[in-house]
Amino acid sequence: MTPIAPTLQAFFTERLARQCQASPRTIAAYRDAIRLLLGFVQQRTGTAPAKLDWNDLNADVISAFLNHLEDERGNSTRTRNVRLTAIRSLFSYAALQHPEHALLIQRVLDIPPKRFDKRTVTFLTGPEVDALLAAPDPKRWEGRRDKAMLTLAVQTGLRVTELTSLNCDDITLGEGAAVRCEGKGRKQRTVPLDRPVQNLLGAWLNERAGRRGDPLFCTRTGRRLSRDAVAQRLSTHAQAAARACPSLLDKSIHPHVLRHSCAMSLLQAGVDTTVIALWLGYAGVRSTDAYVHADMTIKGEGPGPDRYGHRPPGTLPTQRQGPRFPRPPVRGIQKLWIGPKLPSPGPSRVLILPACPSISTSTSRCPATSPPLRK
């Protein structure tokens, strides 16, 4: 028998904390996944976690645990895959420590992630955002805090973890007003603030009267708000806002919806997707594709014109908010046909040459009505 306790402790203290220098959030996520697994095995076999052997964590047990997450705990497929990632990381580390269990470990590592449906992102429209921000009671201390917090989330698109980790000194007011935060991958970014948000945050900071390292959004006792607390406050205000805006009843509103709403407002204002990716702290531009698919105003335009201003048959330009950059006129260009015309609807091959009084070539041909060019 080879107990898993020494390897499990070394995985967290040596591998994650010292070698990988993982963030506290990553370590906490891995800890929660392993804790759920050990609790499931103890409930199923009656063996305490300190006495578990590697043979007690074979591929069948891991598969049963993943099914338990979805069927009994009601977790989504994404959550199931996140738990599997933590388990595979543990077993990858154990493969180097216990080669005598190579076959068992390899079978666990061969468990694939589960595919899931990629739905269209949920976001709030302008009237829905206004109704949500008007829901907190300005006469109560919690209402003024929640209004400043929700307004900041909608305008900056911060993740809920980034929002709850803000300190009082992360806000800069006045000229060059912005908020500094640390996102995924320990990447720090700065997001500008407009005038209404500055006024709200300035009033809240004066009322908060906190020191530089104190949490920006806290409870009455001064403790930092948790992610669950933010979700609960948002759900409460969404129910109150639904009385004035009934369309909110058809949407499942959680903190990440505010992030989606910020991205959609930027996209509909004509902001480039590269800027949106930088604004939201994404690793690449491809992460913004979900917002392009969700924007019906872009889909309603249909295919755009080509470089010469021609549109495909049956498509008409539509009006859309946002800046439009005029295309430069094409001047001094002469088109010469090469070879026979391709069958419709395929385009013909075109050679683009600068306009010139005399063209000397032995392979270029004019349109079918003109004779071949000669020297």
N, C-alpha and C positions, 0 to 999 in steps of 0.2 A: 504493500500500500504506500502511496505517496500523497500525503495530505496537501491540500491546496493553500492552507493558511499562510505558510512562509512566502510562497510565490505571490499570493494575492497582496500581501503587505508590501513586498518589494515592488510590485507593479505600480502601486500608488506612490510610494516614497522615493523609489529610485528611478523608475522608468518615466513616469509622468512628471513628477515634481522636479527632479534634478537633471535627467538626461534630455527630456523633451521640453522642459520648462513650460509646461502647459499652463494655461490661465486657470485661476480658481473656478471659473464657470465651467470650463471643460472637465476639470477634476470632479466637480460636484455632479455634473451630468453622468460621468462614468460611474461615480459612486452610487448614484440612484439606480442605475441600470443593474449593477452587480448586486445591490441590496435587494432589489425585487427578485432577481434570479435565486439568490440564496434563500429568501423567504419562501419562494415557490417550491424549491427542492425540499426544504424542511417540512413544509406542510404536506408534501406528497409522500416523502419517505420516512419522516420522523427523525432524520439525522440532523444534529446540530451543525451549524456552519463550520465550527472549529474542528469537527471530526469528518468533514467531507473529504472524499478521495476523488482523484481525477476520473476514475471509472464511474462516479456518480453524476458526472457532467458530460455524458456522451451526446451524440448528435440527436438521438431520439428525445432526450430530456430537453435539450435546447429548443428543438422544434415544438415540443409540447408547451414550453414556456412562452414562445412567440405566439402560439395560438391562444394561450391563456390571456395574453395582453389584449388581443383583438376581441375575443369572444366574451370574456368575463369582465375585464376592466374597461372595455369600450374604447380602447385606444385606436387611433387612426393608423393607416398603413405607414404613413411617414414616421410616426412615433415608434412603430414596430421596427422599422429599418434603423432608426437612431439607436435603439437598444441593441440591435444586432451588431451595429458598428462597434459599440463599446465591448461587447462580448468577443468579437473577433480580434480586437486589439489586445485583450487579455490573453487569448489563446495564441496569438502570434508571438507574444512575449514568452509564454510558457513553452513554446516549441523549442526555444533555445535553451531553456533550463531543464527540460525533461524530454530528452530524445527517446526515452523508453516508451513514451506515450505518443509517438509520432503519428501512428495510424489514427488513433482516436482524435487527436488534435486536428489532423488534416480533414477528417470527415466533418468536424464542426466548422472549419474554415470554408468548406465547400458549400455551406448553406447560402443560397443566393438571396439578395434583397428582393422584396416583393414589389411588383409593378403596381402603380396606382394611377387613378384618373387625374388628369391635370385640368382642373376646372378654371373657368374665367374668374379673374380676381374680383372681389367685391369692393366697391368704393362708394363714397357718398357724393352726392351732387351738391351744388352751391346752396340751394335752399335747405337741404338736409344738414349741412355743416352749420349753417346759421342757426337752425333750430336746436342743434345739439349744444352749441356754445352758449345759447341763451337759457339753457335748462338749469345750470347751477344757480343756487340762491345767493345773490350778492350780499345779503344781509348776514350770512353766516360765515364764519372763518373757513370752514371746509368748502363752502361754495366759491369763495374768492380764490382759494388754492386750486380747486378743480378747474375753474375757468382759465386761470393762467396756465395750468398744466396741459389741458386739452388744446388750448389755442397754440401753445408752443409745439405740441405734437403734430397738429395739422399743418402748421406753417413750415416746419423743418423736416418732417417725416422721420423723426428719430424712432428707433426700435424701443420697445418698452423697457428693455434692460438698460439701454443708453439713457432713457429718460429718467429712470429711477436712480441711476448712478451719478447724476449731475450734482455738483456742489455750487455753493453760492458764488465762488470765484470763477466759475465757468461761463458766467454771463458778462458780456461787455456791452455797455450802453453808450449812447452818444454817437459820435462820429465813428464809423466802422463797426457798428453794433453787430454782434455775432454771438453764437453759442459754440463752445468747444466740447467735443465728446470723443470717447474712445469706443470704436465699434469692433466688429469681428476681426480676428487676426491682429488685434492690438493696433489697428490703424486709427490714427487720430485725424480728425477732420474738423473744419470750421464752417458753419452754416450761417449766412447772413440773416438778420432780423429786420422786418419792416417796422414802420412807425407804430401801428396799433399794438403789435406784440411788445415793442419796447415799453410802451406806456403801461401795459398790464404787468410786465415783469418788474418794471421799476416800482410800481405801487406794491407789488407782492414782496419785493426785497425789502422795502421800507417797513412793511408790516411784519415780515419774517424776522428781521433784525438778527440774522445769523452771522457767524464768523466765516472766514474764508473757506475753511474745510468742512463746514456743516452742510448737510444735505439740503438741496434746494426745495424739494417737495417732501415734507415730513408729516408725521402725525402730531397731535397736540403735545405728546410727551417728548418730541424731538427725534424720534426714531425714523429711519429712512423708510419710505413706502416700499412695499414689496410688489412684485408683478401681479400677484393675485388681488392685492388691494386696488391697484390701478384698474384691473379688469372689472372688479366689482363696482367701483365708482362709475366707470364708463357705462356699465349695464344699467345702473340706476338712473343716470342722466338720459340714456337713450330711451328708456321707458317713459320718462317725463316728457321728452321732446316728441315722442310719437303722438301725443295728444294734439300738438300743433302741426305736425308733419306726419300724416298716417303712412307715408311710403316707408318709413323706418321700421314698420312692423314686419315687412316682408324681407328684411335683411338681418343676418346674424352679425351683430356688431361686436367686435373685440378690438383690442389695442392696435393690432396690425392693420385693421381697416383704415385707421387714420393715416398710416404710412402710405397705403395704396391711394387714398384720397389726395394726399399731397402730390404723389407722382402723376396722377391723372390731371390735376389742375395745372401742373407744369407742362405736361404734354399738350393739353388743349390750348394752352397759351402760346404754343409755337416754340417752346424750348427744345433744343436738340437733345436727343437721347444720351449723347455723351455727357452733357452737362447734368442730366437727370441722374445718371449713374454716379457721377462724382458727388452730387448733392446728397444722395441717399447712402453713399458709402458702399456701393456694390463693387465686386471684384472685377467685373467686366460689363461691357455694353449689352451683351446678350441677356443679362438679367432683366433688362427693361423690355424685352419682347412681349412679355405678358401684358404690359400696359398698352402696347400698340395693338394687340389683338382685341383688347377690351374697349378700345376707343372706336365707337361706331361712326364718328364724324370722319375719321380717316378712311374707313371702309366705304362710306357713302360717296367719296370722291371718285372711286374707281381708279383705273390706270392713269398715270399722269402723262403729259406730253413728252415727246422725245426732244432731242437737241434742236430740232428745227421747228418746234412748236406744234407738230402734228399729233393729234389724238387718235386712238383706235376708233373705228366706226361704232356708233351707238353709245358713245360716252360723252358727257357734257360736263364742263367744269362747274363746280358748286362752290358756294361761299363757305369759308371756314375762318374761324377766328385765329389770330396769330399773324406774325409778320410774313410777308411774301417778298421774296427777293427776285427782281426781274431778271430774265435771262438775257445775256448780251446778244445783240443781233449778229447774225452770221453774214459777214461781208467778204467779198473777195474770194469766194469759194466757187469752183466750177466742178460739176459732177460729170464724170465720164463713165459710160456703161462698158463693162468688160464681158464679152461673151453673150450668149443668149439669155433672155429674161427667164428667171426661175418661175415655175408654176405658182399661181396664186393658191393660198394666201401667203406663201413664204416671201420674204423680201428679196430684192435683187441685190446682187453684189455691186457695190459702189466703190470707186476709187476717188478719194478726196485729194485734189491737187489745188495749189494756189492758182488764182486766175492769172493768166499770162497771155499776151498777144499771140505768141507763137509757142506751140507745144511740140516738142520733137520726141517721138516715141514710136517704136515699131510694133508694140504689143497692145497699145490702147486703141479702142474703137469708139467712135461716136455712137449716138443712138441709131436705131435701125434705119432711119430715113437718110442718114449721112453716109458717104463713102468712107472707106478706111483712110486714116491719116497717113500721109507719106512725108518723108524727109524733104 
